């Protein structure tokens, strides 16, 4: 508006300095009043209706300001009586602007009488938020339509939210027609939803429908919202649940309506994120699971919010959602990888120790696996960039465990598979990879050590100390006598010592020093 005034070659700095009362008399904007007013002092020679040099200027919601007007300024600049026909024409103009997604603001003034509404004109009726001097008798100057240009990326961002299972609702102070038009431009509303009163509502209608907020214990209406957040609940939760899936646009809403919306959705178990930039948005920002404040917002909004959007762009919220899901998925990938590796190491060390009396994995090997291999692989998993596919699936449930049943299935399945592979190599590895085994010729400990290839065995006469197995151990075998019998018939019938068994020579028996072979 100030830029428009400058384009009209008007110096608003001069106007402020010249006409502002000392001290300033201003009635600030209030969401329940939907208007703000300022009292100015005219020059002594300026003509006024009552001969008093003070004038009230009001701007606010066009339909509300229009209701307080009894006169209007015509195209010639003359003050005329506002009859029903002219008022109807003005209503049509307001609606035509609203259909074009224009926010309409009405400008009006009123010449004051001396001490009207008190010396500072601040008197109000008991229980009313409207000042007496604002209640009526105003002269309508104009109705202006203001266009908030929707950024090109917003409709696409809303579509991405819908695909991601995030429902976008618009809570605005604009009138219902304007809110519906903006909702259609943004992609929040479909063309056939604008007439559904369960999809598009006004703040007062919503408050009356769900019964507002009541105290859990006393069931009385909560006057100061947020004072006892744990004791607040929706008056009629069934009706709130009824419109939860349908309501998309809440017009002419007050801060209390926004707060009630957040409280109701959270009471139903939804995860709620709220955007806002004003002081009035602070309670809802604080109540939500995640509060997004605009960078151009007030300090109160920044304090109440969890995240501040630096570029004031709705598309940045979608990016935040995508990155949040990516971080969560990366944590899950990291955990699945780490738990699988550690479960396999635990199984291998435990079962190997039980069978072989010593862990197949040495301490330095475990350190290598955890510090070198795991660290690099985990970093690769944890730093993966987000993909667009993340916004094509529904969000995780609120109470879902970070280790899902699917992850448990994968961890156990891969752990068992890897453990089987490791045990095959531990106990039968030399069947696949040829290894040199030392033995003492003739079974004599002092005999010459000769390299022996298990895949090309020597004669049985030289196998008594194969692989370092003590002859005394072999003598304890039940078929030792049969194996050393001169009678071939006895030997073939009773000798069942398998000198080439992978289990015997791959960890089942200790060597001379008591160390596990292999």
C-alpha positions as CSV (number, residue, x, y, z in Angstrom):
1,X,0.0,0.0,0.0
2,X,2.9,2.4,0.8
3,X,4.3,1.7,-2.7
4,X,1.0,2.5,-4.2
5,X,0.9,5.8,-2.3
6,X,4.4,6.6,-3.6
7,X,3.3,5.9,-7.2
8,X,0.5,8.4,-6.6
9,X,3.1,11.1,-5.8
10,X,2.2,11.3,-2.2
11,X,4.8,11.7,0.5
12,X,3.5,9.5,3.3
13,X,6.4,10.5,5.6
14,X,5.2,14.0,5.5
15,X,1.6,12.8,6.1
16,X,2.7,10.9,9.2
17,X,4.7,13.7,10.7
18,X,2.1,16.4,9.9
19,X,-1.2,14.7,10.9
20,X,-0.4,12.2,13.7
21,X,-1.7,13.1,17.1
22,X,0.7,13.7,19.9
23,X,0.6,11.3,21.7
24,X,-0.4,8.9,18.9
25,X,-3.9,7.4,19.1
26,X,-4.1,4.1,17.3
27,X,-6.2,1.0,17.7
28,X,-4.1,-1.9,16.5
29,X,-5.3,-4.7,14.3
30,X,-7.0,-7.5,16.1
31,X,-8.1,-10.8,14.6
32,X,-11.5,-10.6,16.2
33,X,-12.0,-7.0,15.1
34,X,-10.5,-7.5,11.6
35,X,-9.5,-3.9,11.4
36,X,-7.2,-1.2,12.7
37,X,-7.8,2.5,13.2
38,X,-5.8,5.7,13.7
39,X,-6.9,9.1,14.9
40,X,-5.3,12.1,13.1
41,X,-5.4,15.8,13.7
42,X,-6.4,18.0,10.8
43,X,-5.3,21.6,10.2
44,X,-7.4,24.3,11.8
45,X,-8.7,25.5,8.5
46,X,-9.8,22.0,7.3
47,X,-13.5,21.5,7.1
48,X,-15.0,18.7,9.2
49,X,-18.5,17.5,9.9
50,X,-18.7,18.5,13.5
51,X,-16.2,21.3,13.6
52,X,-13.6,19.3,15.6
53,X,-10.2,18.8,14.0
54,X,-9.9,15.0,14.7
55,X,-10.7,12.3,12.2
56,X,-10.7,8.5,12.5
57,X,-9.3,6.5,9.7
58,X,-10.0,2.8,9.5
59,X,-8.8,0.0,7.3
60,X,-9.7,-3.7,7.5
61,X,-11.7,-6.6,6.1
62,X,-13.8,-5.0,3.3
63,X,-17.1,-6.6,4.2
64,X,-16.7,-5.7,7.9
65,X,-15.7,-2.1,7.2
66,X,-18.6,-1.8,4.7
67,X,-21.1,-2.8,7.4
68,X,-20.0,0.2,9.6
69,X,-20.4,2.7,6.8
70,X,-23.4,5.1,6.3
71,X,-21.9,7.1,3.5
72,X,-19.4,6.7,0.6
73,X,-17.3,8.9,-1.6
74,X,-18.5,8.8,-5.2
75,X,-16.4,9.1,-8.4
76,X,-16.5,12.9,-8.2
77,X,-15.2,12.9,-4.7
78,X,-18.5,13.9,-3.2
79,X,-19.9,12.3,0.0
80,X,-23.1,10.4,-0.7
81,X,-25.5,8.4,1.4
82,X,-24.8,4.6,1.2
83,X,-28.2,3.0,0.4
84,X,-29.0,-0.7,0.0
85,X,-28.5,-0.6,-3.8
86,X,-25.1,0.8,-3.6
87,X,-24.2,-1.5,-0.7
88,X,-25.3,-4.4,-2.8
89,X,-23.2,-3.3,-5.8
90,X,-20.2,-3.0,-3.5
91,X,-20.8,-6.5,-2.1
92,X,-20.7,-7.8,-5.7
93,X,-17.4,-6.0,-6.3
94,X,-15.9,-7.5,-3.2
95,X,-17.0,-11.0,-4.3
96,X,-15.7,-10.4,-7.8
97,X,-12.3,-9.5,-6.4
98,X,-12.4,-12.4,-4.1
99,X,-13.1,-14.9,-6.9
100,X,-9.9,-13.6,-8.6
101,X,-7.9,-14.5,-5.4
102,X,-7.6,-10.8,-4.4
103,X,-7.6,-9.8,-0.8
104,X,-9.9,-7.0,-0.4
105,X,-9.4,-4.1,2.1
106,X,-11.9,-1.4,2.9
107,X,-10.8,2.2,3.7
108,X,-13.1,4.5,5.6
109,X,-13.0,7.6,7.8
110,X,-15.2,9.4,10.3
111,X,-15.1,12.9,11.7
112,X,-15.1,12.8,15.4
113,X,-16.9,15.0,17.9
114,X,-14.9,16.4,20.9
115,X,-14.5,13.8,23.7
116,X,-16.5,11.3,21.7
117,X,-15.7,7.9,23.2
118,X,-13.6,9.6,25.8
119,X,-10.8,12.2,25.6
120,X,-8.6,9.7,23.7
121,X,-11.6,8.1,22.0
122,X,-10.7,4.7,23.5
123,X,-14.0,3.8,25.2
124,X,-15.6,0.4,24.4
125,X,-18.8,-1.3,25.4
126,X,-18.4,-3.8,28.2
127,X,-17.3,-7.2,26.8
128,X,-16.8,-5.7,23.3
129,X,-13.5,-5.5,21.4
130,X,-14.8,-2.8,19.1
131,X,-14.2,0.8,20.1
132,X,-17.3,3.0,20.2
133,X,-15.9,5.4,17.5
134,X,-15.5,2.4,15.1
135,X,-19.0,1.0,15.5
136,X,-20.8,3.0,12.8
137,X,-21.2,6.3,10.9
138,X,-18.1,5.9,8.8
139,X,-17.7,7.1,5.2
140,X,-16.3,4.5,2.7
141,X,-13.4,5.9,0.7
142,X,-12.5,2.8,-1.4
143,X,-12.2,-0.9,-1.6
144,X,-8.8,-2.1,-2.7
145,X,-7.9,-5.5,-4.1
146,X,-4.4,-6.8,-3.1
147,X,-2.9,-9.7,-5.1
148,X,-0.5,-12.1,-3.3
149,X,1.5,-13.5,-6.1
150,X,1.8,-17.3,-5.7
151,X,5.3,-18.5,-6.4
152,X,5.6,-20.8,-9.4
153,X,6.9,-23.7,-7.3
154,X,4.1,-23.7,-4.8
155,X,1.5,-25.8,-6.7
156,X,4.2,-28.4,-7.4
157,X,5.2,-28.4,-3.8
158,X,1.6,-29.0,-2.7
159,X,1.3,-31.8,-5.2
160,X,4.5,-33.4,-3.8
161,X,3.1,-33.1,-0.3
162,X,-0.1,-35.0,-1.3
163,X,2.0,-37.7,-2.9
164,X,4.1,-38.0,0.2
165,X,1.0,-38.5,2.4
166,X,1.2,-35.0,3.9
167,X,-2.2,-33.2,3.9
168,X,-1.9,-29.5,3.3
169,X,-4.6,-27.3,5.0
170,X,-4.8,-23.5,4.5
171,X,-5.8,-21.5,7.6
172,X,-6.2,-17.8,6.7
173,X,-7.9,-14.6,7.8
174,X,-9.2,-13.9,4.3
175,X,-12.9,-14.3,3.6
176,X,-14.2,-17.6,2.3
177,X,-14.4,-16.7,-1.4
178,X,-10.9,-15.4,-1.5
179,X,-9.5,-18.4,0.5
180,X,-11.2,-20.8,-1.9
181,X,-9.8,-19.0,-5.0
182,X,-6.3,-19.0,-3.5
183,X,-6.7,-22.7,-2.5
184,X,-7.5,-23.6,-6.1
185,X,-4.5,-21.7,-7.4
186,X,-2.2,-23.5,-5.0
187,X,-3.6,-26.9,-5.8
188,X,-5.0,-27.4,-2.3
189,X,-8.6,-27.5,-3.5
190,X,-10.1,-29.4,-6.5
191,X,-12.6,-27.6,-8.6
192,X,-15.5,-29.6,-7.3
193,X,-14.7,-29.2,-3.6
194,X,-15.3,-25.4,-3.3
195,X,-19.0,-25.8,-2.5
196,X,-18.6,-28.5,0.2
197,X,-19.0,-27.0,3.6
198,X,-17.0,-29.8,5.2
199,X,-14.0,-28.9,3.0
200,X,-14.2,-25.1,3.2
201,X,-15.3,-23.5,6.5
202,X,-14.9,-20.3,8.3
203,X,-13.2,-20.1,11.7
204,X,-16.4,-19.3,13.8
205,X,-18.2,-22.2,12.1
206,X,-15.4,-24.6,12.8
207,X,-15.2,-23.5,16.4
208,X,-18.9,-24.0,16.9
209,X,-18.9,-27.4,15.0
210,X,-16.1,-29.0,17.1
211,X,-17.1,-27.3,20.4
212,X,-13.9,-25.4,20.9
213,X,-11.4,-26.5,23.6
214,X,-12.6,-27.7,27.0
215,X,-10.8,-28.6,30.2
216,X,-10.3,-32.4,30.6
217,X,-11.4,-32.4,34.2
218,X,-14.1,-29.7,34.4
219,X,-15.3,-29.8,30.8
220,X,-15.5,-26.1,30.8
221,X,-14.5,-23.9,27.9
222,X,-10.8,-23.0,28.0
223,X,-10.5,-19.2,27.9
224,X,-6.7,-18.9,27.9
225,X,-5.4,-21.3,25.3
226,X,-2.0,-22.9,26.0
227,X,-2.0,-22.2,29.7
228,X,-2.5,-25.9,30.6
229,X,-1.8,-27.7,27.3
230,X,-2.0,-31.2,28.9
231,X,-5.5,-30.5,30.2
232,X,-7.0,-29.3,26.9
233,X,-9.1,-31.4,24.7
234,X,-11.6,-30.9,21.8
235,X,-15.2,-30.4,23.0
236,X,-16.6,-32.9,20.4
237,X,-13.8,-35.1,19.3
238,X,-16.2,-37.2,17.1
239,X,-17.1,-34.2,15.0
240,X,-13.4,-33.3,14.8
241,X,-12.6,-36.8,13.5
242,X,-15.5,-36.5,11.0
243,X,-14.0,-33.4,9.3
244,X,-10.4,-34.3,9.8
245,X,-10.0,-36.0,6.3
246,X,-12.2,-33.4,4.5
247,X,-11.3,-29.9,5.9
248,X,-8.8,-28.2,3.6
249,X,-9.5,-24.5,3.9
250,X,-10.4,-22.5,7.0
251,X,-11.2,-18.9,6.2
252,X,-11.8,-15.9,8.5
253,X,-9.9,-17.8,11.1
254,X,-8.8,-16.3,14.4
255,X,-5.6,-17.4,16.3
256,X,-7.8,-19.5,18.6
257,X,-9.2,-21.4,15.6
258,X,-5.7,-22.3,14.3
259,X,-4.7,-23.4,17.8
260,X,-7.9,-25.6,18.1
261,X,-7.2,-27.1,14.7
262,X,-3.7,-28.1,15.8
263,X,-4.9,-29.4,19.2
264,X,-7.6,-31.5,17.6
265,X,-5.4,-33.1,15.0
266,X,-2.8,-33.9,17.6
267,X,-5.5,-35.4,19.9
268,X,-6.4,-37.7,17.0
269,X,-2.8,-38.9,16.7
270,X,-1.7,-36.9,13.7
271,X,1.8,-35.4,13.3
272,X,1.1,-31.7,12.8
273,X,3.4,-29.0,11.3
274,X,2.4,-25.4,11.3
275,X,3.7,-22.4,9.4
276,X,3.3,-18.8,10.7
277,X,4.9,-15.4,10.8
278,X,3.0,-13.3,13.2
279,X,2.7,-12.9,17.0
280,X,-0.8,-14.4,16.9
281,X,0.6,-17.6,15.3
282,X,2.9,-18.3,18.3
283,X,0.5,-20.4,20.3
284,X,-0.2,-22.7,17.3
285,X,3.5,-22.9,16.4
286,X,4.4,-23.9,20.0
287,X,1.5,-26.4,20.1
288,X,2.4,-28.2,16.9
289,X,4.9,-31.1,16.6
290,X,7.0,-29.0,14.2
291,X,6.6,-25.2,14.0
292,X,7.9,-23.4,10.8
293,X,8.4,-19.7,11.2
294,X,9.0,-17.4,8.2
295,X,12.3,-15.5,8.3
296,X,10.4,-12.2,7.8
297,X,8.1,-13.1,10.8
298,X,8.1,-11.5,14.2
299,X,10.6,-12.4,17.0
300,X,7.8,-14.0,19.0
301,X,7.1,-16.4,16.1
302,X,10.8,-17.2,15.8
303,X,11.0,-18.0,19.5
304,X,7.9,-20.3,19.3
305,X,9.0,-22.1,16.2
306,X,11.3,-25.1,15.8
307,X,12.5,-24.3,12.3
308,X,12.9,-20.9,10.6
309,X,12.4,-20.9,6.8
310,X,15.1,-18.5,5.5
311,X,13.6,-17.9,2.1
312,X,9.9,-17.7,3.2
313,X,9.1,-20.4,0.6
314,X,6.6,-23.2,1.0
315,X,8.8,-25.4,-1.3
316,X,11.5,-25.2,1.4
317,X,9.2,-27.1,3.8
318,X,8.9,-29.9,1.2
319,X,12.7,-30.0,1.0
320,X,12.9,-30.2,4.8
321,X,10.5,-33.1,4.7
322,X,12.5,-34.9,2.1
323,X,15.8,-34.4,4.0
324,X,14.2,-35.5,7.2
325,X,13.0,-38.8,5.6
326,X,16.5,-39.2,4.0
327,X,18.3,-38.8,7.4
328,X,15.9,-41.3,9.0
329,X,16.4,-43.8,6.2
330,X,20.2,-43.4,6.4
331,X,20.1,-44.1,10.1
332,X,18.2,-47.3,9.4
333,X,20.6,-48.3,6.7
334,X,23.5,-47.7,9.0
335,X,21.9,-49.7,11.8
336,X,21.0,-52.6,9.5
337,X,24.6,-52.9,8.2
338,X,26.2,-52.6,11.6
339,X,23.9,-55.0,13.4
340,X,24.3,-57.6,10.6
341,X,28.1,-57.4,10.7
342,X,28.2,-57.6,14.5
343,X,25.7,-60.4,14.8
344,X,27.8,-62.5,12.3
345,X,31.0,-61.7,14.2
346,X,29.3,-62.7,17.5
347,X,27.9,-66.0,16.1
348,X,31.2,-66.9,14.5
349,X,33.3,-66.1,17.6
350,X,30.9,-68.0,20.0
351,X,30.3,-71.1,18.0
352,X,33.9,-71.2,16.8
353,X,35.1,-70.9,20.4
354,X,32.8,-73.7,21.6
355,X,34.0,-76.1,18.9
356,X,37.6,-75.1,18.5
357,X,38.3,-73.8,22.0
358,X,39.5,-70.6,20.5
359,X,37.8,-67.8,18.5
360,X,38.4,-68.0,14.7
361,X,38.6,-64.2,14.7
362,X,41.5,-62.6,16.5
363,X,41.2,-59.4,18.4
364,X,43.1,-57.4,15.8
365,X,40.7,-58.9,13.1
366,X,37.7,-57.7,15.0
367,X,39.2,-54.3,15.4
368,X,39.9,-54.1,11.7
369,X,36.3,-55.1,10.8
370,X,34.8,-52.5,13.2
371,X,37.2,-49.6,12.8
372,X,38.2,-49.8,9.1
373,X,35.6,-51.8,7.1
374,X,32.5,-50.8,9.0
375,X,33.4,-47.2,9.4
376,X,33.9,-46.5,5.7
377,X,30.9,-48.5,4.6
378,X,28.7,-46.9,7.3
379,X,29.8,-43.4,6.2
380,X,28.9,-44.2,2.7
381,X,25.4,-45.3,3.8
382,X,24.9,-42.4,6.2
383,X,25.8,-39.7,3.6
384,X,23.5,-40.8,0.8
385,X,21.7,-37.9,-0.9
386,X,17.9,-37.7,-0.8
387,X,15.9,-38.9,-3.9
388,X,12.6,-37.8,-5.2
389,X,11.2,-41.2,-4.5
390,X,11.2,-40.3,-0.8
391,X,8.2,-38.1,-1.4
392,X,6.3,-40.8,-3.3
393,X,5.5,-42.9,-0.2
394,X,3.5,-42.3,3.0
395,X,5.3,-41.2,6.1
396,X,6.4,-43.5,8.9
397,X,3.9,-44.1,11.7
398,X,4.3,-42.1,14.9
399,X,5.0,-45.1,17.1
400,X,7.0,-47.1,14.6
401,X,10.2,-48.6,15.9
402,X,13.4,-47.4,14.2
403,X,14.3,-51.1,13.7
404,X,11.3,-52.4,11.7
405,X,10.2,-56.0,11.4
406,X,11.5,-56.0,7.8
407,X,14.9,-54.9,9.0
408,X,14.9,-57.7,11.6
409,X,14.1,-60.2,8.9
410,X,16.9,-58.9,6.7
411,X,19.4,-58.8,9.6
412,X,18.7,-62.3,10.7
413,X,18.5,-63.7,7.2
414,X,21.8,-62.1,6.1
415,X,23.5,-63.0,9.4
416,X,22.6,-66.7,9.1
417,X,23.7,-66.7,5.5
418,X,27.0,-65.0,6.2
419,X,27.6,-67.2,9.2
420,X,27.1,-70.4,7.2
421,X,29.6,-69.1,4.6
422,X,32.2,-68.3,7.2
423,X,31.8,-71.7,8.9
424,X,32.3,-73.5,5.6
425,X,35.6,-71.6,5.2
426,X,36.6,-72.1,8.8
427,X,36.0,-75.9,8.9
428,X,36.4,-77.0,5.3
429,X,38.2,-74.1,3.7
430,X,41.2,-76.1,2.6
431,X,38.9,-78.3,0.4
432,X,38.5,-75.2,-1.8
433,X,41.8,-73.4,-1.2
434,X,44.9,-75.7,-1.2
435,X,47.1,-75.2,1.9
436,X,50.4,-76.7,3.0
437,X,50.3,-78.8,6.1
438,X,53.4,-79.7,8.1
439,X,53.8,-83.3,9.4
440,X,56.7,-85.2,10.9
441,X,57.9,-88.2,8.9
442,X,57.3,-91.5,10.6
443,X,55.3,-89.8,13.4
444,X,58.5,-89.0,15.3
445,X,58.5,-85.6,16.9
446,X,62.2,-85.1,16.2
447,X,61.7,-86.1,12.6
448,X,62.3,-83.8,9.7
449,X,59.4,-81.3,9.0
450,X,58.1,-81.8,5.5
451,X,55.5,-79.7,3.6
452,X,52.5,-81.7,2.8
453,X,49.6,-80.8,0.3
454,X,46.3,-82.3,1.5
455,X,45.1,-82.7,-2.1
456,X,48.2,-84.9,-2.8
457,X,48.5,-87.1,0.3
458,X,51.6,-89.3,1.0
459,X,51.4,-92.8,2.2
460,X,49.7,-93.7,5.4
461,X,53.1,-94.6,7.0
462,X,53.9,-90.9,7.2
463,X,50.5,-89.7,8.5
464,X,50.9,-90.4,12.2
465,X,51.8,-86.8,12.9
466,X,49.9,-85.2,10.0
467,X,49.3,-81.5,10.6
468,X,51.1,-81.7,14.0
469,X,48.6,-84.1,15.5
470,X,50.1,-85.9,18.5
471,X,50.5,-89.7,18.0
472,X,49.3,-90.1,21.6
473,X,46.0,-88.6,20.6
474,X,45.6,-91.0,17.7
475,X,46.4,-94.0,19.9
476,X,43.2,-93.2,22.0
477,X,41.0,-93.7,19.0
478,X,39.0,-97.0,19.3
479,X,40.2,-98.2,15.9
480,X,43.9,-97.5,16.4
481,X,44.7,-101.2,16.8
482,X,42.8,-102.2,13.7
483,X,44.5,-99.5,11.7
484,X,47.9,-100.8,12.7
485,X,47.1,-104.5,12.2
486,X,49.1,-106.5,9.7
487,X,45.9,-108.3,8.7
488,X,44.4,-106.5,5.8
489,X,41.0,-108.0,6.5
490,X,41.0,-106.7,10.1
491,X,42.3,-103.3,8.9
492,X,39.7,-102.8,6.2
493,X,36.9,-103.9,8.5
494,X,37.8,-102.0,11.7
495,X,39.9,-99.0,10.7
496,X,37.7,-96.0,10.5
497,X,40.1,-93.2,11.3
498,X,39.7,-90.7,8.4
499,X,43.0,-89.0,8.3
500,X,41.7,-86.8,5.5
501,X,38.5,-85.6,7.3
502,X,38.3,-81.8,7.1
503,X,36.9,-81.7,10.7
504,X,39.9,-83.5,12.1
505,X,42.6,-81.5,10.4
506,X,40.7,-78.2,10.3
507,X,40.4,-77.3,14.0
508,X,39.0,-80.3,15.9
509,X,42.3,-81.4,17.4
510,X,45.1,-79.4,19.1
511,X,48.7,-79.5,18.0
512,X,51.8,-80.2,20.2
513,X,51.7,-76.7,21.8
514,X,48.0,-77.0,22.6
515,X,47.0,-74.5,19.8
516,X,44.1,-75.2,17.6
517,X,45.2,-76.3,14.1
518,X,44.3,-73.9,11.2
